[in-house]
């Protein structure tokens, strides 16, 4: 410390012009010098940190291994980025923890060895990364179809999984297509006429049209379209609602209301009053879908305007609005589309023969985008000639669900294995992970609707995925079972009679 006191003018001159926090420690990990940026970052007064152990600035839970890491670093005497691949945290004088990034540099001065740490407070960066990750997850996992396409070329830039599933095209196929290619009977002139209000200053437009799947089938949709940007590119963002059920329900409702209106009109001569009642009722049904989406689109638009730090409260307000509305939409769509179709027996299955390798390629490709750091998927060998007679979309749904669960419940730097076996006229597909596993007491309930195992309560999920997979498979004469050991991983197996 005396060395730095003797040379304090030189150190201050060099360090005070640096925005990063500078902390110098000796081989005993005692702080011998700091700059004002470091003192302000950790909440200390000038020179208040001098003579204190470095662990003063490190949360208590990391003390155990810290001395060993620093000692080993000093012995190697090389520059490096501290905590590569791990999250680092500092602790302020008042006890508050915050994320940091630190670069370490050993040096010698008058025969003594020191380590200089350049410390950066990355709280804001972490918050932004978390927000970006959150929005990316909402985009990819939304049960609404979401399309992003270039404003000039109209070529698709990105399309979420639900849209790919429903339209039947892969993302690669869609990237060489435009919205006109999936709208039968519509040409470029007609499409431009629809979107012209956005060029005239409208924030968002809503319209109904028809989409055509890759297999040629069509379905009615409601499109919510607005302008946005993707880096330097100008894009359109379209949130699509498949309104097949709404159309069917509305037609049935209109027929019922019309019949009832006629009956009451003939009896009470109140046709006008009943027509108004019908209008209000239809408006209420439509409102259940339109209002949450309108709130989401409005909040997303306003978020882009609040960029200053002091506007954090306004950003959080709109983020919370979006979170609540997305949860509301998820609940509606899950309850009325997924479960209702199964419970009412309205699911139509399409049995066909297809190559297992083609389906697995698509499932694995999509799952690769969800992998954690160091995770990888081991693809099965020698399956190129295996033909499967089954509903291809249902099998894709099931395998995607199992693979996504494996990724979600397994830690970083692990391998998820997919294995395929055939014997006694049975095709078995195994998804094997090295994740948290399922306790013996929870295993009996794992396929129950809405059930979440105790060790998975803090991980995002609805508890309906496996239930839906099991119902679909059993409806088609297939089965699903599993073996699992808590903290060691799980193996889920789909058995398809051939």
PyMOL commands that set and color helices and strands:
alter all, ss='L'
color gray80, all
select helices_A, chain A and resi 2-6+8-15+36-42+54-57+60-76+123-141+161-167+171-174+179-182+188-199+244-268+271-303+309-344+356-368+392-409+440-443+454-456+465-475
alter helices_A, ss='H'
color red, helices_A
select strands_A, chain A and resi 21-26+31-34+80-82+88-91+97-109+112-121+145-150+156-159+204-212+218-230+233-242+351-355+376-378+387-391+415-423+426-432+479-485+489-497
alter strands_A, ss='S'
color yellow, strands_A
deselect
rebuild
show_as cartoon
